[in-house]
């Protein structure tokens, strides 16, 4: 996998750092400037760096301290598989560069976590498998390089569900929810969600095949986006199913999520299947910005889109939002939070169309099974890019899982074993898979667009999950925790697979907390290429509600508040 030289899209840091209060939170005296690590944002960090309150190296050290205290020790969140041993050295070099030449972008010096199925040339990429715990790829994934080019500090690799399923893996075990240590984090970007919620880094990148960015974002009180499939290059990302796979940004605020998305988008001729280039050829915000046929090492070649332009209060005014009641359930807490969210959208000027009928998709029950028919060919093509010590076939992986790993304290989960075993006989040559790609998915795309078009809708809205039972249904803990049964389990049609499989973008943003202190999110889904609209709507709602709050189980450590007193105030 080779990567193009990518010019840096430098967003205006000064626009993001206008507040005279460095921390964004009130200082205790008029002469003081403070920086507080907990819940800090990219803008606040840039302001603290500019004010001399903070260095990149000190910031990185503070996050490493939290990782040691809460991930490796204490509650043992298990949210990070690998801590970057060169993080402090990288931060020191970025301090020097910032001092001499200024920041490259808003992400300069920002500690970022990336899911451990995204290639890093200086750290192993395990895909959650103990078999790959020492496997270091030959080069960076496209988005990894983009983050490095932007000046980010890749502080580590986030834990994940093995082979992008669930929230358990054979490297670290079960990822733990920082809001309740016996509750689910969502999968498979479980580590990305738990770590950012616990303030172990500033932002994170996850990946989403069915719902793997949105679930951990929702269950950990974050803003998360599954973009249009192909908007972010999948080069260097271990595949689950390349037709559905995409990376996605996860953050504590919609603003930080938009900054991260801006940095990792852009056309890449090495994207598998060529989807990435076709997305940009058709993207309404990207047309006319350069030739897509020659964006390799060409000055002025197309780059990504600055999604911070959509961070505007008032974005919901006049937006036609349809309430997809078919995706609601009977959990009274979820219903109450959802109704309050709909009322707030209306208060902010949205035109609420309620209800909007969404027909049940007949294929949803087996969509994941059929999608996995191409797993082996995608996975073995990825393995071929790795070094000679890595097994090169699914059969070899199964042999190791069934012997050495089976006898270990962290054996393989049954669902992953079924995925691997089934892939030996179920392939993309199967007529059922061909029918899915050629008939079912195009028909589903047409029907979902028709729902939006019929009532001139800008987006559909619904709670991310119909019941809190999804959050508490953690198989690793429910047997020794009888309270998991206290939430109603109300069935409702899946709101994830029908849209993920056809590449529609969907965003989640916190809508409040349940009685056990568990966060939940409201979801907004739009047409392909309309990430900008979704970001605007989510930002408008977030700014009016401010539902995000940190977990009391992972409180600030000593030294996380830094204060500089104006010398004039002491005279």
C-alpha positions in Angstrom: 0.0 0.0 0.0 1.5 3.3 -1.1 0.3 6.7 -0.3 0.2 10.0 -2.1 1.9 13.1 -0.7 -0.9 15.0 0.9 -0.8 18.7 1.4 -2.2 19.9 4.7 -5.5 21.6 4.8 -4.8 24.2 7.5 -8.1 25.3 9.0 -8.0 28.7 10.6 -6.9 28.0 14.2 -7.6 31.6 15.2 -11.2 31.2 14.2 -11.5 28.2 16.6 -9.7 30.0 19.5 -11.4 33.3 20.0 -12.3 32.8 23.7 -10.1 34.9 26.1 -10.6 32.1 28.7 -8.1 29.5 27.8 -9.9 26.5 29.3 -13.3 27.5 28.0 -14.4 27.2 31.7 -14.6 30.1 34.1 -11.3 31.0 35.8 -11.4 31.6 39.6 -9.9 35.2 39.4 -9.8 37.9 36.8 -6.0 37.7 36.6 -5.8 33.9 36.1 -5.6 31.9 32.9 -6.3 28.2 33.3 -6.2 25.0 31.3 -8.2 22.0 32.5 -7.6 18.6 30.9 -10.9 17.0 31.6 -13.3 17.4 28.6 -10.9 19.8 26.9 -11.4 20.5 23.3 -9.1 21.1 20.3 -9.8 24.8 20.4 -8.9 25.0 24.1 -5.7 23.1 23.6 -4.6 25.4 20.8 -5.4 28.4 22.9 -3.4 27.0 25.8 -0.5 26.3 23.5 -0.6 29.8 22.1 -0.7 31.3 25.6 2.3 29.3 26.7 0.3 27.5 29.4 1.0 24.2 27.8 3.4 22.3 25.6 2.6 19.4 23.3 4.9 17.2 25.4 3.2 18.1 28.7 -0.2 17.5 27.1 0.8 14.1 25.9 2.3 13.3 29.3 -1.0 14.1 31.0 -2.9 11.7 28.8 -0.3 9.0 29.2 -0.8 9.4 33.0 -4.5 8.9 32.6 -4.0 5.8 30.4 -1.7 4.3 33.1 -4.2 5.2 35.9 -7.5 4.1 34.3 -6.8 1.8 31.4 -3.8 -0.3 32.6 -4.7 0.1 36.3 -7.7 1.2 38.4 -10.9 0.2 36.7 -8.9 -1.3 33.8 -11.0 -0.1 31.0 -9.0 -2.2 28.5 -9.6 0.5 25.9 -6.1 0.7 24.4 -4.2 -2.2 23.0 -0.9 -0.4 22.3 0.5 2.8 23.8 2.8 4.5 21.4 6.3 4.3 22.9 7.4 7.3 20.8 4.5 9.5 21.7 6.6 11.9 24.0 9.4 12.1 21.5 7.0 12.9 18.7 5.4 15.6 20.9 8.7 17.1 21.7 9.5 17.4 18.0 6.1 19.0 17.3 6.8 21.5 20.1 10.0 22.5 18.3 8.2 22.8 15.0 5.4 24.8 16.4 7.8 27.2 18.0 9.8 27.7 14.8 7.2 27.6 12.1 3.8 27.6 13.8 1.1 24.9 13.8 0.4 22.8 10.7 -3.3 22.6 11.4 -5.7 22.6 14.4 -4.6 19.0 15.0 -1.0 20.0 15.6 0.0 18.4 19.0 -3.4 16.9 19.5 -3.3 13.3 21.0 -5.4 11.0 18.8 -6.3 7.3 19.2 -6.9 5.2 16.2 -8.7 1.8 16.1 -6.3 -1.2 16.0 -7.5 -2.3 12.6 -5.9 0.8 11.0 -2.3 0.4 9.9 0.6 2.2 11.7 4.1 1.7 10.5 5.5 2.2 14.0 3.1 0.0 16.0 1.4 -3.4 15.6 -2.0 -3.5 14.0 -3.8 -6.5 15.7 -7.4 -6.2 14.4 -8.1 -7.4 18.0 -6.4 -10.8 17.3 -3.6 -12.1 19.6 -2.2 -13.8 16.5 -1.3 -10.4 15.1 -0.1 -8.9 18.4 3.4 -8.4 17.0 2.5 -7.7 13.4 3.7 -4.3 12.3 2.5 -3.2 8.8 4.9 -2.1 6.1 3.4 1.4 6.0 0.7 3.7 7.3 -2.9 3.6 6.3 -4.0 6.7 4.3 -5.8 8.2 7.2 -2.9 7.5 9.6 -0.6 9.4 7.3 -3.1 12.2 7.0 -3.2 12.6 10.8 0.6 12.6 11.0 0.8 15.2 8.2 -1.7 17.3 10.2 0.7 17.2 13.2 -1.4 14.9 15.4 0.2 12.8 18.0 -1.0 9.2 17.5 -0.9 8.3 21.2 -1.9 4.7 20.7 -4.1 2.0 19.1 -7.6 1.6 20.5 -8.9 -1.7 21.5 -11.7 -3.3 19.4 -14.0 -6.3 18.9 -11.9 -9.0 17.3 -12.3 -8.9 13.5 -14.5 -5.8 14.0 -17.3 -7.6 16.0 -18.4 -7.0 19.5 -16.3 -5.4 22.2 -14.0 -8.3 23.3 -10.7 -9.5 21.8 -8.0 -12.1 22.5 -5.4 -9.4 23.1 -6.9 -7.4 26.0 -10.2 -9.0 26.7 -13.4 -7.1 27.3 -13.5 -3.3 26.9 -15.3 -1.7 29.8 -17.8 1.2 29.8 -16.3 4.1 31.9 -19.9 5.1 33.0 -20.7 1.7 34.5 -18.0 -0.9 34.8 -20.4 -3.8 34.1 -22.1 -2.3 31.1 -21.6 -2.6 27.3 -19.4 -0.1 25.4 -20.9 -0.9 22.0 -18.8 -2.5 19.3 -16.6 -2.8 17.5 -14.9 0.5 18.0 -15.3 -0.1 21.7 -11.9 1.2 22.8 -12.2 4.3 20.7 -15.5 5.1 22.5 -14.5 4.2 26.0 -11.1 6.0 25.8 -12.5 9.3 24.6 -15.3 9.2 27.1 -12.8 8.6 29.8 -10.6 11.5 28.6 -7.6 9.3 27.7 -7.1 11.3 24.4 -8.8 14.2 22.6 -10.4 12.4 19.6 -10.4 8.9 18.1 -11.0 7.2 14.8 -13.2 4.2 14.7 -14.5 2.0 11.8 -18.1 1.1 11.0 -19.3 -1.8 8.9 -22.8 -2.1 10.3 -22.9 0.3 13.4 -19.4 0.2 14.9 -18.8 3.9 15.2 -22.3 4.8 16.2 -22.8 2.2 19.0 -19.7 3.0 21.0 -20.3 6.8 20.5 -23.9 6.5 21.7 -23.1 4.2 24.7 -20.2 6.4 25.8 -21.8 9.9 25.4 -19.9 11.0 22.3 -20.6 12.5 18.9 -19.8 10.0 16.2 -20.3 9.9 12.4 -20.5 7.1 9.9 -19.8 9.0 6.7 -20.9 8.2 3.2 -19.0 5.0 2.3 -15.9 6.0 0.4 -15.6 9.5 1.8 -12.6 8.3 3.8 -10.1 6.0 2.1 -10.0 2.4 3.4 -6.4 1.9 2.3 -4.6 0.2 5.1 -7.6 -0.7 7.1 -8.1 -4.4 7.9 -11.4 -5.2 6.1 -14.6 -6.8 7.4 -16.5 -6.2 4.1 -15.2 -3.6 1.7 -18.6 -2.8 0.3 -19.7 -1.6 3.7 -16.6 -0.6 5.6 -15.7 3.0 6.5 -13.7 4.8 9.1 -15.4 7.5 11.1 -14.6 10.3 13.6 -15.5 10.1 17.3 -15.2 13.0 19.8 -16.6 14.6 22.9 -18.0 17.5 20.8 -19.4 17.9 17.3 -16.8 20.6 16.6 -13.9 18.3 17.4 -15.5 15.5 15.3 -15.8 17.9 12.4 -12.1 18.9 12.7 -11.0 15.3 12.7 -13.3 14.4 9.8 -11.8 17.3 7.8 -8.3 15.9 8.3 -8.9 12.4 7.2 -11.0 12.9 4.1 -9.8 13.2 0.6 -9.5 11.1 -2.6 -6.9 8.3 -2.7 -6.2 6.2 -5.7 -5.1 3.3 -3.4 -8.5 3.0 -1.8 -9.8 -0.6 -2.4 -12.4 -1.0 -5.1 -12.0 2.6 -6.2 -15.0 3.7 -4.2 -13.2 6.7 -2.7 -12.4 8.4 -6.0 -16.0 7.9 -7.3 -17.4 9.5 -4.1 -15.3 12.6 -4.8 -16.2 12.7 -8.5 -19.9 12.9 -7.5 -19.5 15.0 -4.3 -21.5 18.3 -4.6 -19.0 20.1 -2.4 -15.9 18.8 -4.2 -16.7 19.2 -7.9 -14.4 21.6 -9.8 -11.6 21.4 -7.2 -9.1 19.5 -9.4 -8.6 16.5 -11.6 -9.4 13.2 -9.8 -7.5 11.2 -12.4 -4.1 12.5 -11.4 -4.1 13.3 -7.7 -0.9 11.4 -7.0 1.9 13.9 -6.1 0.3 16.7 -8.1 0.5 20.2 -6.7 -3.0 21.5 -6.2 -4.6 18.0 -6.4 -7.9 17.7 -4.5 -7.8 17.3 -0.8 -10.6 16.9 1.8 -13.5 19.1 2.7 -13.4 21.6 5.6 -16.5 20.4 7.6 -16.1 23.1 10.2 -17.9 25.4 7.8 -21.1 23.6 8.9 -20.7 24.4 12.6 -23.4 27.0 12.7 -26.1 27.7 15.2 -29.5 28.0 13.4 -28.7 25.1 11.1 -31.9 23.3 12.1 -34.1 26.3 11.2 -36.4 25.2 8.3 -34.8 21.7 8.1 -37.5 19.1 7.4 -36.8 16.2 9.8 -38.9 13.0 9.7 -39.4 11.0 12.8 -38.9 7.3 12.0 -41.2 5.8 14.6 -40.6 2.3 13.2 -37.2 2.5 14.9 -38.5 3.4 18.3 -39.3 0.8 21.0 -41.1 0.7 24.3 -38.4 1.5 26.8 -39.9 4.4 28.8 -36.5 6.1 29.5 -35.5 6.0 25.8 -38.9 7.2 24.7 -38.8 10.1 27.2 -35.3 11.1 26.1 -36.2 10.8 22.4 -39.4 12.8 22.7 -37.5 15.6 24.5 -34.9 15.6 21.7 -37.7 15.9 19.1 -39.2 18.8 21.0 -35.8 20.5 21.1 -35.3 20.1 17.4 -38.7 21.7 16.8 -37.9 24.5 19.2 -34.7 25.2 17.2 -36.8 25.7 14.1 -36.9 22.3 12.5 -40.1 21.3 10.6 -41.0 17.9 12.3 -42.8 15.4 10.1 -44.1 12.8 12.5 -44.4 9.9 11.8 -42.5 8.8 8.7 -43.2 5.3 7.7 -40.1 3.2 7.0 -41.1 -0.2 5.6 -39.4 -3.2 7.2 -36.6 -4.5 5.0 -37.0 -8.2 4.4 -33.3 -8.8 4.0 -32.1 -7.2 7.2 -32.2 -10.4 9.2 -29.4 -12.0 7.1 -27.6 -9.0 5.7 -24.6 -9.4 7.9 -24.4 -13.1 7.0 -24.5 -12.4 3.3 -22.1 -9.5 3.6 -19.5 -11.8 5.2 -19.5 -14.0 2.1 -16.7 -11.8 0.8 -14.8 -11.7 4.1 -12.2 -14.3 3.2 -11.1 -12.7 -0.1 -10.8 -9.2 1.5 -9.1 -10.5 4.6 -6.5 -12.7 2.8 -5.8 -9.8 0.3 -5.0 -7.6 3.3 -2.8 -10.4 4.9 -0.8 -10.5 1.7 0.5 -7.0 2.4 2.0 -8.0 5.8 5.3 -9.6 6.6 6.3 -13.2 6.2 5.7 -14.2 9.8 2.0 -13.5 9.6 -0.3 -16.3 8.6 -1.7 -15.7 5.2 -5.0 -17.7 5.2 -8.2 -18.0 7.2 -7.4 -21.7 7.6 -4.1 -20.9 9.3 -5.8 -18.5 11.7 -8.4 -21.1 12.6 -5.7 -23.7 13.3 -4.0 -21.4 15.8 -7.2 -20.3 17.4 -8.3 -23.9 17.9 -5.0 -24.9 19.6 -2.8 -22.3 21.2 -5.4 -19.6 21.7 -8.1 -22.0 22.9 -5.9 -22.9 25.8 -5.2 -19.3 26.8 -7.0 -17.1 29.4 -8.6 -15.2 26.5 -10.0 -17.7 24.0 -11.7 -16.7 20.7 -15.3 -15.6 20.9 -17.8 -18.0 19.3 -19.2 -15.4 16.8 -15.7 -14.7 15.4 -15.0 -18.5 15.1 -18.2 -18.8 13.1 -17.2 -15.9 10.8 -13.9 -17.5 10.0 -15.3 -21.0 9.6 -18.2 -20.0 7.4 -15.9 -17.9 5.2 -14.1 -21.2 4.1 -17.2 -22.2 2.2 -19.3 -19.1 1.7 -17.7 -16.8 -0.9 -18.7 -13.8 -3.1 -19.3 -16.3 -6.0 -22.4 -17.5 -4.2 -25.6 -16.6 -6.1 -27.1 -15.2 -2.8 -24.3 -12.7 -2.5 -24.5 -11.8 -6.2 -28.2 -11.1 -5.7 -27.5 -9.0 -2.7 -25.1 -6.8 -4.6 -26.9 -6.6 -7.9 -30.5 -6.5 -6.8 -31.2 -6.1 -3.1 -28.8 -3.2 -2.3 -29.8 -1.1 -5.4 -33.5 -1.6 -4.6 -32.9 -0.7 -0.9 -31.0 2.5 -2.0 -33.9 3.5 -4.2 -36.6 2.8 -1.5 -34.7 4.8 1.1 -34.2 7.8 -1.1 -37.9 7.6 -2.1 -38.9 7.9 1.6 -36.8 11.1 1.9 -38.0 12.4 -1.5 -41.7 11.8 -0.9 -41.9 14.3 1.9 -39.0 16.5 0.9 -37.1 15.4 4.1 -33.6 16.6 4.9 -33.0 13.8 7.5 -34.7 11.0 9.5 -34.4 11.1 13.3 -34.7 8.3 15.9 -33.0 7.2 19.1 -29.8 5.3 18.4 -31.1 2.3 20.3 -34.7 1.4 21.1 -33.8 0.2 24.6 -31.2 0.6 27.3 -31.1 -3.2 27.4 -28.7 -2.9 24.4 -26.3 -0.9 26.6 -26.4 -3.3 29.6 -26.5 -6.6 27.6 -22.8 -7.2 28.1 -22.2 -11.0 27.9 -19.0 -10.7 29.9 -20.8 -9.3 32.9 -24.5 -10.0 32.9 -24.2 -13.5 34.6 -22.8 -11.9 37.8 -24.9 -8.8 37.7 -28.6 -9.4 38.2 -29.5 -5.7 37.5 -29.0 -6.3 33.8 -32.5 -7.7 33.7 -34.2 -4.6 35.0 -34.5 -2.9 31.6 -37.3 -3.6 29.2 -36.3 -5.5 26.0 -38.6 -4.1 23.3 -38.0 -5.4 19.8 -37.9 -2.9 17.0 -36.5 -3.1 13.4 -32.8 -2.5 13.0 -32.1 1.1 12.0 -28.5 0.4 11.2 -28.0 -2.3 8.6 -30.5 -0.9 6.0 -28.5 2.4 5.8 -25.0 1.2 6.4 -25.2 -1.4 3.6 -26.1 1.3 1.1 -23.5 3.8 2.4 -25.8 6.5 3.8 -24.3 8.8 6.4 -25.6 8.8 10.0 -24.6 10.9 13.0 -25.2 10.3 16.7 -25.1 13.0 19.4 -25.9 12.7 23.2 -29.5 13.2 24.2 -29.2 12.5 27.9 -28.7 9.9 30.6 -30.7 7.0 32.0 -31.3 6.3 35.7 -28.1 4.2 35.9 -26.0 7.0 34.6 -25.8 5.5 31.1 -25.7 7.9 28.2 -27.8 7.6 25.1 -27.9 9.3 21.7 -30.3 10.7 19.1 -29.5 9.6 15.5 -29.9 11.6 12.3 -29.6 10.0 8.9 -29.4 11.8 5.5 -28.7 11.2 1.9 -25.2 10.3 0.6 -22.7 13.3 0.6 -24.8 15.2 3.2 -22.4 14.9 6.1 -22.3 18.7 6.2 -26.0 19.0 6.9 -25.9 16.3 9.6 -22.9 18.0 11.3 -24.9 21.3 11.3 -28.0 19.8 12.8 -26.0 17.9 15.4 -24.1 21.0 16.3 -27.2 23.1 16.6 -28.8 20.5 18.9 -25.6 20.0 21.0 -25.1 23.7 21.6 -28.7 24.0 22.8 -28.7 21.0 25.1 -25.1 20.3 26.3 -25.9 16.8 27.4 -22.3 15.6 27.4 -20.8 15.1 30.8 -17.7 13.1 32.0 -17.9 9.9 34.1 -17.4 10.3 37.8 -15.6 6.9 37.8 -12.5 8.3 36.1 -12.0 11.7 37.8 -9.2 14.2 37.1 -5.8 13.3 38.4 -3.5 15.7 40.3 -1.8 18.2 37.9 -4.5 18.2 35.3 -5.4 21.8 35.9 -2.7 24.3 34.9 -2.9 27.9 35.9 -0.8 30.9 35.0 -1.3 34.1 37.0 -0.9 37.5 35.3 2.1 39.1 37.1 0.3 42.4 37.1 -2.4 40.9 39.3 0.2 40.1 42.0 1.7 43.5 42.3 
